[in-house]
Amino acid sequence: MAFLCSVSLAVSSVYAAPDSASGVTAVSSNSFLNSLGVNTHVAQGYKPESYLEPLQYLGVRNIRDGGTPDRLPGLLMLHGKAGVQVDVVGVKVHNIISTAKNLAEAGALMAIEGPNEPNNFPVTYQGQKGGGKDSWVPVALIQKELYSAVKNDPELRQYPVFHVSEGGGEFDNVGMQFLTIPQGSGTLMPDGTQFADYANTHNYVSGNHAGYVDNQAWKAADPTLKDHWDGLYVEYGVTWRKHFSGYSNAQLETLPRVTTETGWDTEANPGGERVQGIVLVNTLLAQFKRGWKYTFIYEVGDGEGSKGHQGLYHPDGTPKLAATYIHNLTSILADNHAVPNPAKLAYSIANEPDTVHDLLLQKSNGAFELVVWGEQVSGSNNVAIHLGSAHAKVKIYDITTGTQPVQTLVNVSSIPLTVSDHAMIVEILP
């Protein structure tokens, strides 16, 4: 994680804003579920078997782990038994490529990622050390070589390459703030150098302070925000360490992007297990709504990759509330089939407060899943969802109470809803 700072709010949605005439076009529920991931540490020696039950329970579809060939059997086992795809990350290009090719052959590869946080973990390339407060040329050369190797490989070229994480920490201007260095950028690496298909941040929802504020997740997901969150702007707009210029705010809004680490510590951050749980669910929703292709939570269990308590599970393997809430979310929205042409729903939320957000999904059976979540630290809002016409059956779920509806309504055109600090799901049956 890095450190930065000031504020602007811009909203980019994965679907059109409500329109009383035509309605809102939904997004496939399957697409949302495909965006969910978590960090594992098989490459660091943790037993892959220990992740099997948690991954099956969580319902996330992707894991992020190291590209160490000797750990490949464990990753393949998790793919086979938990159905997860792998974002393989690392520094040694030949190891990453070898691991990626084997994963791809088994249908287990999701993406290929360059060095993890070179600001914290310096690298060596052909005998030259780089990263940290040394030159970042070795970091750039690794990422450039990795991208070239993937795109020139007939088996791998179809897979996305994620950029270096925490590229905003570059000490000299090697161009880590770009996916492809544009003409006239004045970087140490040549114009036209290609690094990645997706920008990659560690925009921890906990931020660079110990607070808990309204719109915590919504702000962390803002592509142009420059405040207490280590977001897209300070990695690819104006870098956080040396303030090198990158993309404009308008370009950031549409920049292909992923989050390979985000989290909330149940001891260091406010609120304990419950707040961790609701904030992380809010994060998964806000990230998707604001245009992030993938979001990976850090991490499965306490203390695996760090000394903190950001895990979704206790050290003894029992789930925290965050694991339960994510399980409830993925269970309610469960769908394994894409919806090629999602339908529209003519809904509106009158006078929607700025701490209330919504995301319209659709399952392959035709059911709409309208997720409405609040990010208000205290208090609640009573809102009304207007549907335009009567619907025969509507079910309401609360991700903090379980996977069964808390209320069922019949023949309704307006739905009253009390929204506070977490997600509710309004299921409108076909």
VOGU-3710 file (C-alpha; in Angstrom, 3 decimals, decimal comma):
1> maflcsvsla> 0,000/0,000/0,000  1,126/3,545/-0,717  0,386/6,957/0,683  -1,226/10,004/-0,881  -3,796/12,735/-0,619  -7,454/16,034/-1,849  -11,096/15,187/-3,602  -13,199/14,975/-6,704  -16,122/12,709/-7,419  -16,911/11,277/-10,810
11> vssvyaapds> -19,242/8,415/-11,568  -18,862/5,896/-14,358  -21,525/3,219/-14,531  -21,548/-0,193/-16,154  -25,005/0,566/-17,506  -27,085/3,568/-18,475  -28,705/5,800/-15,879  -32,421/5,257/-15,174  -34,674/6,523/-17,955  -38,397/6,590/-17,291
21> asgvtavssn> -39,131/5,977/-20,975  -36,798/3,116/-21,798  -35,701/1,843/-18,414  -32,295/0,649/-17,261  -30,441/-2,076/-19,135  -29,321/-4,780/-16,730  -25,932/-6,491/-16,595  -25,633/-10,255/-16,495  -25,405/-11,535/-12,924  -22,850/-14,028/-14,228
31> sflnslgvnt> -20,619/-11,126/-15,334  -20,671/-9,636/-11,855  -19,808/-12,970/-10,261  -16,951/-13,380/-12,745  -15,409/-10,164/-11,395  -14,899/-11,494/-7,844  -11,561/-12,762/-6,568  -9,433/-13,319/-3,489  -5,708/-13,579/-2,779  -4,293/-17,002/-1,870
41> hvaqgykpes> -0,719/-17,942/-0,993  -0,045/-21,379/-2,415  3,232/-20,090/-3,903  4,329/-19,020/-0,420  3,958/-22,517/0,929  0,419/-22,570/2,290  -1,360/-25,858/1,683  -3,727/-25,604/-1,262  -6,102/-27,994/0,502  -6,646/-25,373/3,213
51> yleplqylgv> -8,241/-23,073/0,624  -10,637/-25,562/-0,887  -13,533/-25,270/1,563  -13,259/-21,455/1,926  -13,286/-20,952/-1,851  -16,261/-23,243/-2,302  -18,118/-21,377/0,455  -17,247/-17,847/-0,683  -18,381/-18,412/-4,246  -15,688/-16,154/-5,728
61> rnirdggtpd> -14,443/-17,292/-9,112  -10,854/-16,086/-9,219  -7,703/-16,355/-7,128  -4,440/-14,432/-7,317  -1,279/-16,391/-6,575  2,384/-16,638/-7,491  3,811/-18,080/-10,669  6,024/-20,710/-9,095  6,090/-23,870/-11,250  6,573/-26,249/-8,323
71> rlpgllmlhg> 3,275/-25,026/-6,811  1,338/-25,619/-10,018  -0,338/-28,886/-8,871  -1,984/-27,064/-5,987  -3,389/-24,352/-8,241  -4,680/-26,968/-10,672  -6,343/-28,823/-7,821  -8,147/-25,645/-6,695  -9,317/-25,047/-10,239  -10,591/-28,592/-10,550
81> kagvqvdvvg> -12,388/-28,779/-7,206  -13,389/-25,157/-6,521  -13,767/-24,037/-10,126  -11,559/-20,967/-9,704  -9,452/-19,297/-12,391  -5,951/-18,027/-11,581  -4,342/-14,620/-11,963  -0,672/-15,648/-11,902  1,691/-12,970/-10,583  5,459/-12,758/-10,310
91> vkvhniista> 8,849/-11,314/-11,213  10,647/-14,124/-13,065  9,230/-14,010/-16,561  10,171/-17,578/-17,532  8,470/-18,937/-14,396  5,299/-16,929/-14,990  5,099/-17,975/-18,634  5,681/-21,639/-17,800  3,040/-21,620/-15,072  0,604/-19,668/-17,224
101> knlaeagalm> 0,930/-22,085/-20,148  0,183/-25,055/-17,917  -2,786/-23,281/-16,342  -4,093/-22,292/-19,764  -3,858/-25,868/-21,007  -6,073/-26,929/-18,094  -8,538/-24,074/-18,628  -7,480/-22,563/-15,306  -5,775/-19,318/-16,372  -7,537/-15,979/-15,893
111> aiegpnepnn> -4,757/-13,391/-16,290  -1,016/-12,783/-16,119  0,399/-10,102/-13,826  3,782/-8,457/-13,428  5,774/-7,652/-10,271  3,861/-7,127/-7,051  4,439/-3,740/-5,367  8,018/-3,045/-6,489  7,961/-0,033/-4,163  7,899/-2,493/-1,255
121> fpvtyqgqkg> 9,552/-5,515/-2,896  12,492/-4,510/-5,144  13,312/-6,663/-8,165  16,419/-7,774/-10,047  16,589/-7,903/-13,841  19,705/-9,273/-15,535  21,753/-8,504/-12,446  20,448/-4,957/-12,003  18,435/-4,183/-8,896  15,449/-1,865/-9,190
131> ggkdswvpva> 12,287/-0,659/-7,519  11,995/0,905/-4,088  14,010/4,134/-4,161  16,390/2,875/-6,836  15,828/3,183/-10,572  12,664/1,517/-11,829  14,173/0,654/-15,207  14,533/-3,029/-14,180  10,844/-3,067/-13,194  9,872/-1,606/-16,558
141> liqkelysav> 12,044/-4,094/-18,437  10,466/-7,059/-16,612  6,960/-5,832/-17,363  7,827/-5,083/-21,002  9,371/-8,528/-21,465  6,397/-10,212/-19,808  3,887/-8,415/-22,030  5,857/-9,229/-25,168  6,227/-12,883/-24,179  2,488/-13,258/-23,588
151> kndpelrqyp> 1,355/-11,488/-26,736  3,828/-13,392/-28,923  2,742/-16,758/-27,572  -0,061/-18,393/-29,599  -1,472/-20,072/-26,467  -1,344/-17,054/-24,168  -1,994/-14,028/-26,360  -5,753/-14,163/-25,719  -5,253/-13,660/-21,964  -5,101/-10,203/-20,360
161> vfhvseggge> -1,879/-8,873/-18,859  -2,196/-6,844/-15,656  0,254/-4,039/-14,996  2,690/-3,766/-12,098  0,851/-2,961/-8,860  1,780/0,303/-7,123  3,398/1,661/-10,268  2,746/5,125/-8,846  5,725/4,500/-6,590  8,217/4,716/-9,470
171> fdnvgmqflt> 11,276/6,693/-8,374  12,312/7,728/-11,870  9,937/8,296/-14,760  10,079/4,981/-16,630  6,417/5,216/-17,705  4,716/2,850/-15,269  1,743/5,264/-15,294  0,834/4,101/-18,817  -0,386/0,858/-20,371  1,373/1,892/-23,584
181> ipqgsgtlmp> 3,683/4,908/-23,398  2,244/7,594/-25,695  4,237/9,790/-28,023  5,992/12,735/-26,425  5,701/11,509/-22,841  9,352/12,140/-22,004  9,793/8,889/-20,075  13,023/6,913/-19,741  11,473/4,013/-21,632  10,787/4,636/-25,349
191> dgtqfadyan> 7,475/5,938/-26,661  5,267/3,044/-27,726  6,553/0,664/-25,030  3,720/-1,720/-24,189  3,312/-2,844/-20,589  -0,199/-4,172/-19,990  -3,828/-4,489/-21,050  -5,190/-3,391/-17,657  -4,160/-0,823/-15,081  -3,646/-2,495/-11,708
201> thnyvsgnha> -4,145/-0,873/-8,315  -4,156/-1,836/-4,660  -6,805/0,712/-3,746  -7,495/-0,679/-0,292  -10,978/0,336/0,795  -9,568/0,912/4,294  -7,575/3,814/2,845  -4,455/5,451/4,188  -6,018/6,326/7,516  -7,860/4,400/10,200
211> gyvdnqawka> -11,247/6,019/9,644  -14,646/4,791/8,573  -16,683/7,343/6,632  -19,796/7,617/4,508  -19,288/6,227/0,985  -16,125/4,386/2,024  -16,253/1,872/-0,824  -17,748/4,267/-3,382  -14,879/6,725/-2,929  -12,184/4,036/-3,041
221> adptlkdhwd> -13,591/2,929/-6,409  -13,654/6,455/-7,881  -11,217/6,511/-10,848  -10,432/10,237/-10,472  -10,373/10,583/-6,681  -7,231/11,984/-5,047  -7,906/11,692/-1,355  -7,219/9,090/1,337  -7,468/6,128/-1,047  -4,608/4,763/-3,117
231> glyveygvtw> -6,709/4,714/-6,245  -6,428/4,921/-9,998  -5,644/8,650/-10,078  -2,442/8,462/-8,027  -1,155/5,456/-9,950  -2,087/6,486/-13,499  -3,093/10,157/-13,343  -0,385/11,876/-11,311  1,868/9,349/-9,551  1,863/9,461/-5,762
241> rkhfsgysna> 5,611/9,366/-5,144  7,168/11,749/-7,692  4,037/13,255/-9,296  4,793/12,167/-12,854  1,942/12,958/-15,252  -0,075/10,152/-16,791  -3,643/9,963/-18,093  -6,195/12,778/-17,916  -9,303/12,414/-15,743  -11,380/11,782/-18,858
251> qletlprvtt> -9,018/8,983/-19,875  -9,039/7,503/-16,372  -12,830/7,162/-16,515  -12,564/4,617/-19,334  -9,134/3,121/-18,623  -9,335/-0,715/-18,417  -8,609/-1,454/-14,776  -8,471/-4,117/-12,084  -7,910/-4,178/-8,349  -5,678/-7,068/-7,324
261> etgwdteanp> -5,723/-6,223/-3,612  -8,247/-4,518/-1,366  -9,161/-5,251/2,222  -10,278/-4,259/5,698  -8,497/-5,241/8,918  -10,787/-6,448/11,721  -8,425/-5,087/14,387  -6,586/-2,127/12,840  -9,679/-0,652/11,140  -12,905/0,392/12,887
271> ggervqgivl> -15,933/-1,772/13,407  -14,636/-5,279/13,844  -16,044/-8,186/11,868  -19,406/-6,702/10,976  -17,996/-3,548/9,406  -15,354/-5,568/7,561  -18,122/-7,722/6,125  -20,458/-4,973/4,974  -17,638/-2,779/3,640  -16,124/-5,595/1,587
281> vntllaqfkr> -19,482/-6,496/0,028  -20,034/-2,793/-0,687  -16,574/-2,733/-2,258  -17,308/-5,604/-4,628  -20,481/-3,839/-5,741  -19,023/-0,322/-6,004  -15,989/-1,507/-7,922  -18,108/-3,297/-10,509  -20,580/-0,422/-10,814  -17,732/2,053/-11,348
291> gwkytfiyev> -16,088/0,085/-14,119  -13,484/-2,232/-12,528  -13,185/-5,502/-14,431  -11,927/-7,602/-11,495  -11,643/-7,069/-7,737  -9,524/-9,301/-5,492  -9,905/-9,189/-1,717  -6,793/-9,553/0,400  -6,873/-12,288/1,731  -8,430/-15,669/2,612
301> gdgegskghq> -6,993/-16,141/6,096  -5,529/-13,867/8,758  -1,775/-13,508/8,688  -1,067/-15,441/5,490  0,680/-12,792/3,429  0,936/-10,165/6,133  0,857/-9,855/9,902  -2,562/-8,201/9,894  -6,129/-9,340/10,326  -7,485/-8,675/6,853
311> glyhpdgtpk> -8,447/-12,287/6,263  -11,974/-13,451/5,610  -11,243/-16,361/7,933  -9,789/-16,686/11,431  -6,466/-18,523/11,847  -8,391/-21,610/13,034  -10,235/-21,770/9,719  -13,611/-20,498/10,919  -15,297/-17,854/8,758  -15,544/-14,241/9,811
321> laatyihnlt> -18,760/-12,365/9,104  -17,180/-11,080/5,879  -16,993/-14,632/4,536  -20,623/-15,193/5,524  -21,844/-11,989/3,886  -19,922/-12,686/0,664  -21,323/-16,225/0,665  -24,834/-14,810/1,045  -24,248/-12,351/-1,810  -22,917/-14,941/-4,249
331> siladnhavp> -25,567/-17,497/-3,257  -28,474/-15,108/-3,839  -27,040/-13,944/-7,166  -25,833/-17,406/-8,232  -25,978/-18,012/-11,977  -23,580/-19,918/-14,229  -24,911/-18,742/-17,574  -24,274/-15,447/-19,305  -27,177/-13,282/-20,448  -26,116/-12,177/-23,949
341> npaklaysia> -28,743/-9,430/-24,239  -29,943/-8,361/-20,784  -33,365/-6,767/-20,670  -34,392/-3,357/-19,371  -36,292/-2,578/-16,191  -38,154/0,710/-15,851  -37,290/1,505/-12,249  -36,338/4,636/-10,390  -35,410/5,525/-6,823  -36,862/8,932/-6,083
351> nepdtvhdll> -34,554/11,358/-4,258  -31,879/8,693/-3,844  -29,391/9,902/-1,188  -25,738/10,138/-2,233  -24,911/7,308/0,180  -27,334/4,911/-1,526  -26,271/3,128/-4,711  -27,867/0,559/-6,997  -26,829/-2,053/-9,536  -29,276/-3,870/-11,803
361> lqksngafel> -28,372/-7,463/-12,666  -30,276/-10,144/-14,525  -30,086/-13,913/-14,247  -30,341/-16,310/-17,155  -33,835/-17,330/-15,951  -35,016/-13,771/-16,607  -35,174/-12,621/-12,987  -33,913/-9,117/-12,245  -31,682/-8,722/-9,200  -31,679/-5,055/-8,163
371> vvwgeqvsgs> -28,899/-4,637/-5,610  -29,357/-1,533/-3,452  -26,659/-0,799/-0,937  -26,086/1,934/1,599  -22,769/3,382/2,670  -23,991/5,478/5,596  -21,949/4,995/8,751  -24,890/5,780/11,039  -28,618/6,082/10,561  -30,700/4,902/7,621
381> nnvaihlgsa> -32,781/6,144/4,705  -36,284/5,145/3,743  -36,469/5,007/-0,042  -39,101/3,898/-2,511  -38,275/1,923/-5,642  -40,812/2,700/-8,351  -41,183/-0,007/-10,975  -43,461/1,783/-13,436  -45,938/-1,085/-13,557  -47,143/-3,859/-11,295
391> hakvkiydit> -45,004/-6,978/-10,899  -46,521/-10,240/-9,758  -43,833/-11,245/-7,255  -40,914/-9,493/-5,601  -38,531/-10,962/-3,029  -36,275/-8,886/-0,783  -33,006/-10,229/0,620  -30,622/-8,822/3,226  -27,026/-10,058/2,845  -26,445/-9,742/6,613
401> tgtqpvqtlv> -29,264/-12,139/7,543  -28,882/-15,082/5,195  -29,789/-16,456/1,786  -33,556/-16,569/2,243  -35,838/-13,610/1,511  -36,744/-11,388/4,440  -39,917/-10,273/2,679  -42,068/-11,343/-0,280  -44,437/-8,941/-2,018  -47,099/-9,627/-4,653
411> nvssipltvs> -48,600/-7,382/-7,312  -46,507/-4,331/-6,452  -45,378/-1,333/-8,482  -43,580/0,431/-5,636  -41,267/-1,091/-3,047  -40,464/0,648/0,251  -36,938/-0,086/1,443  -34,930/0,965/4,482  -31,266/1,296/3,525  -28,449/1,855/6,003
421> dhamiveilp> -24,875/0,579/5,686  -25,131/-2,649/3,711  -26,582/-4,375/0,672  -30,154/-5,425/0,061  -31,250/-7,374/-3,007  -34,645/-6,887/-4,621  -35,489/-9,860/-6,824  -38,143/-9,178/-9,433  -39,316/-12,467/-10,867  -40,193/-12,831/-14,551
//
